[in-house]
Amino acid sequence: MTVEPTRLKIVEEAKRIEHDALYSAKGHYEAAERWTRFHLTIGIPTAILSAIAGAAALQRCDKVLSHVIK
């Protein structure tokens, strides 16, 4: 049984694509790991500073409202 040259080329190309997809998937996984760390590094301090700013704004708003109500 002889394999046609075209079929052999198709099989070769399929193996190449499979190999490239494997390395592409690994690259995406590594990039996701880096962005996860970045997300936490930036996200946690941002949430804390936002909470502080919100509390300060509410405190100031309370003082303004107390003057308006009097």
N, C-alpha and C positions, 0 to 999 in steps of 0.2 A: 504494500500500500504506500503510494507516494503522496507526499503532501504538496499541494500546489504552492508555488512561490507567493501568490497573493495571500493565501491563508496563513502562511508562515509569517509574512509581514504583519498581518493583522494580529496574530498572537503575540508577536514581538512588541508591537505598539501597545497592546493591552497590558502586557507586563510592565512596560515603561510607565504607562499612566498609573498603574497600581503603585509602583515604586514612588513616583512623584507625589501621589496622593498621600501616601504614608508620611513622607517628610513634611508635606504641607500641613497635615493634621498635627504633627508634633510641634511645628512652628506656631500654629495657632494656639495650641495648648500652652506653650511657654509664654506667649504674648498675653494670654488671659491671666496667667499667674501673676505676671508683672503688673497688669492693670488692677488686679484684685488688691494687691499690696498698696498700690497708689491710691485706690479708692478709699481704703481704710485710713491711710496716712493723711489724706486730705479731708475726708468726710468727718472723722471724729472731732478734730479741732474746729472744723466749720460748724458742726452742730452745737458744740459747747459755746463758741462765740455768738452764735445766733440766739441761743437761750439767754446769754448774758445781755445781749442787746435788747431782746424782747422784754426781759425783766426791767431793764433800765427805762425803756419806753413806757411800760405800764406804770412804773413808779412816777415818772414825770407826768403822765396822763392823769394819774390820781391827784397830783398836786394841782394841776390845771383845773380839773373838774371840781375840786373842793372850793376853789376860788369862784368859779362860775355859779355854783349852787348857793353860796352864801349870799 
